[in-house]
Amino acid sequence: LTSFPRWLGSMARLETIAAPRNQIVEICPELGQVHTLQTLNVYGNLIAKVPISLGNCGALTNLNLRKNSLSTLEPEEEDGFELTLSLPAEIIELITRGRNDEALAKLLLFWQTRLEEYSVEMLRLTNTRAHRESEASRLAKEEKQLGWKRSLLANKVV
C-alpha cells in the first residue's frame, strides 16, 4: 500500500485505520472529513507530511506516526489564504520516536506561546488602528475649525 484511497474521506462511520509497515508516502487530506476516526496507525511508513485537515478529526485519540519521515505539516489553502503550520523539529522528533506524552507537553507550551504572541500582535494592531482613527478624527476637526476661521477672516477682510 503506497497511499490511502481518497474515498476514505466519505466513510462517515470509520473509526480505525491500521496500516503499519507499508510504503505509504502521504495521508490524503480527505481523511480530515472523517470526524468519527479514533485511531490512525501508520507506523513504519514513508510519510513526510501530515495534512493539517487531520485536525478536523475530533474523535482522534490514537495517532501513531512513529518510524516515518516526518518533517512538516502540509500547508492548506482556502480562498487564496494559505495557512502553513510548522512545528519545531524537536517535537516532530519526539512524535517520530513515539514519545507522545513529551511531545504533547512541548506542543502545548509551543501553542500557548504562539497564542500569546498572536494576542499581543492583535492588541498592537488594534491600538494602532484606534490611534490612527483618533488622529484622523482630530485632524478632521482641526481642518473644520481652520475652514471656519478662514471664512471669518475672509468676511472681515471684505
C-alpha positions in Angstrom: 0.0 0.0 0.0 1.5 3.4 -1.0 -1.4 5.7 -0.4 -4.9 5.8 1.1 -7.8 6.0 -1.4 -9.4 9.4 -1.3 -12.9 7.9 -0.9 -12.0 7.0 2.7 -12.9 10.6 3.5 -16.6 9.8 2.7 -16.8 6.9 5.2 -18.8 8.6 7.9 -18.6 5.8 10.5 -14.9 4.9 10.1 -13.2 4.6 13.5 -9.9 2.8 12.9 -7.3 2.8 10.2 -4.4 0.5 10.8 -1.8 0.5 8.0 1.6 -0.1 9.7 4.7 -1.1 7.8 3.7 -0.3 4.3 5.1 2.1 1.7 2.6 4.9 2.3 4.0 8.3 1.3 1.1 10.5 2.1 -2.0 10.8 4.2 -4.8 12.1 2.0 -6.4 15.4 3.2 -9.8 13.8 2.8 -9.3 11.8 6.0 -9.9 15.1 7.8 -13.6 14.7 6.8 -13.9 11.5 8.9 -15.0 13.0 12.2 -15.5 9.6 13.8 -11.9 8.5 13.2 -10.5 7.5 16.6 -7.3 5.5 15.7 -4.8 6.1 12.8 -1.8 3.8 12.9 0.6 4.4 10.1 3.7 3.2 12.0 6.7 2.5 9.8 5.8 4.1 6.5 7.4 6.8 4.4 5.1 9.7 5.3 6.9 13.1 5.3 3.9 15.4 5.7 0.7 15.3 7.7 -2.2 17.2 6.2 -3.5 19.9 8.5 -7.0 18.8 7.8 -6.4 15.8 10.2 -7.0 18.4 12.9 -10.7 18.1 12.0 -10.9 14.6 13.3 -12.2 15.5 16.7 -12.5 11.9 17.9 -8.9 11.0 17.0 -7.2 9.9 20.2 -4.6 7.4 19.0 -2.3 8.6 16.3 0.8 6.5 15.6 3.3 8.2 13.2 6.4 6.6 14.6 9.1 5.5 12.2 8.1 7.8 9.3 10.0 10.6 7.6 8.1 13.4 9.2 9.3 16.9 8.5 6.3 19.2 8.5 2.6 19.7 8.4 1.3 20.3 4.9 0.1 23.8 4.1 -3.5 24.2 3.4 -5.0 26.9 1.1 -8.6 28.1 1.3 -10.0 31.1 -0.7 -6.5 32.3 -1.6 -5.3 32.2 2.1 -2.5 29.8 2.8 -2.1 28.5 6.3 1.3 27.0 6.9 1.6 25.2 10.2 5.1 24.2 11.2 6.3 22.5 14.3 9.8 22.6 15.9 11.9 19.7 14.7 12.3 18.7 18.4 8.5 18.0 18.6 8.4 16.1 15.3 11.4 14.0 16.5 9.6 13.1 19.7 6.5 12.1 17.8 8.6 10.0 15.4 10.1 8.2 18.4 6.7 7.5 19.9 7.3 9.8 22.9 3.9 11.3 22.6 3.5 12.5 26.2 6.7 14.6 26.0 5.7 15.8 22.5 2.2 16.8 23.8 3.7 18.7 26.7 6.1 20.6 24.4 3.4 21.1 21.9 1.1 22.7 24.4 3.8 25.1 25.6 4.6 25.8 21.9 1.0 26.7 21.1 0.5 28.6 24.3 3.5 30.8 23.4 2.2 31.3 19.8 -1.2 32.3 21.0 0.2 34.8 23.5 2.3 36.3 20.7 -0.7 36.4 18.5 -2.8 38.1 21.2 0.0 40.7 21.7 0.2 41.4 18.0 -3.6 41.7 17.6 -3.7 44.2 20.6 -0.9 46.2 19.0 -2.7 46.3 15.6 -6.0 47.2 17.3 -4.3 50.0 19.2 -2.5 51.2 16.1 -5.8 51.3 14.2 -7.6 53.1 17.1 -4.8 55.6 17.3 -5.0 56.2 13.5 -8.8 56.7 13.7 -8.4 59.0 16.6 -5.7 61.0 14.8 -7.8 61.2 11.7 -10.8 62.5 13.7 -8.7 65.1 15.4 -7.2 66.3 12.1 -10.7 66.5 10.5 -11.9 68.7 13.5 -8.9 70.9 13.1 -9.5 71.2 9.4 -13.1 72.1 10.1 -12.1 74.8 12.6 -9.5 76.2 10.2 -12.1 76.4 7.5 -14.5 78.2 9.8 -11.6 80.6 10.9 -10.7 81.3 7.2 -14.3 82.1 6.4 -14.4 84.6 9.3 -11.2 86.2 8.2 -12.5 86.4 4.6 -15.7 88.1 5.8 -13.7 90.7 7.9 -11.3 91.5 5.1 -14.1 92.3 2.7 
